[in-house]
């Protein structure tokens, strides 16, 4: 059985999720059920799917959960861009969070390749 806490991508994605929760706490109140909710769900979906997939028996099943995590990190990237364009986050914060997301995406791809 795999321990999801040992995966760098889980650690990075958990860290990104914590960052997203912190930064979205300052978003406008009217976005609470919009971008805030969607950004929090998409970012937290990444470590959640890595965790769930690591508990599966086969490499193929784990790979399926990594595919879902890839979709979620792509969604997170877009929502961060939207947040920047709406001036909810600074360009500096966007760059930092976006770089984390790109690193996570790259590491997920590499792990998927190892599973095949």
N, C-alpha and C positions, 0 to 999 in steps of 0.2 A: 504494500500500500504506500502511495506517495504522500508526503507531508507538504501541503500547499505552501506553508510558511517558509519553506526552503527555496522556493522559486523566486529569483530576482524579479520576474515580471509580476508576481503577486505582490511583493514588497513595494515595487514602484507604483503599481496600480492602486494599492491601498493608500499610499502616500498621496497620489493624485486625487483620490476621492476625498481624503481629509482636506486637501487644499481647496477643492471645489466647494465643499461644505463651508469652509471658512470664508471664501471670497463671495459666495452667493448670499451670505448672511447680510451683505450690505446692498444687495440689489433692491430696486424699488418694490414696495409692498404689492403693487398690482401684478408683479411677475411671480409672486409666490406659487401660484398654481400653473404658471406657464413655464418660462425658461428655467426658473430655479428648480422646479420639480423635475423637469425633463433632464436637465444637466446633472442633477444629483443621481437620478435613476440610471442614466447612461454610464456615468463614471463608476458608480458602485456595481454595475452589472459586470464590469471587467474582472475585478478580483473575485466576485461571487461565482462567475462561470469558471474561472481558473480553479477555485476551491472545489466546486462541485465536480468538475471534470477530473480533477486529480484523485477523487474518491472512486472513480469508475474502474472497472476491471480491465478493460482493454485499451490499447493505444488508440484504436479507431474511435472509441467513445470519447476519450480525452480530446482527441483532435476535433470532434464535433463541437465540444464546449469551447475550444480555442477559437473555432470559426465564429461562434456567437460573440466571444470576447472581442474579436477583430471588428465585427459590425458595431459593437458598442463603443469601442475606442474611436472609430471613424465618426460615429454620431457625436461623441464628446468633442472631437476636434471641430466639427462644424458649429456646435453650440457655443464653443469658446470664441470662434470667429464672429458669430452673430453677436455675442455679448460685447466683444470689443467694438464692433461696428455700431452698436447701439449706445456705446460709451458707458457701459456698465462696468467694464474692467479697463484698466490702462493698457497701453501697448506693451509696456514692460511686463506686466503680469501675464498678458496674453502670450508673449514670447516664451516666458518661463514654463507656463502650463502646456503650451503647444509643443515645446521641445520634449517635455516629459511624455506627452501622448505619442509623439513620433518614436521615441525610444521604446516605449511599451509595444507599439505596433511592430517595430523591427524585431524585438525579442520574441514576440508571439510567433511571427513568421519563422524565425530560426528554430524555435522549439517544435513547431509543426513539421519542419523539415526533418528533424531528428526522429520524430515519431514514425515517419514513413519509411 
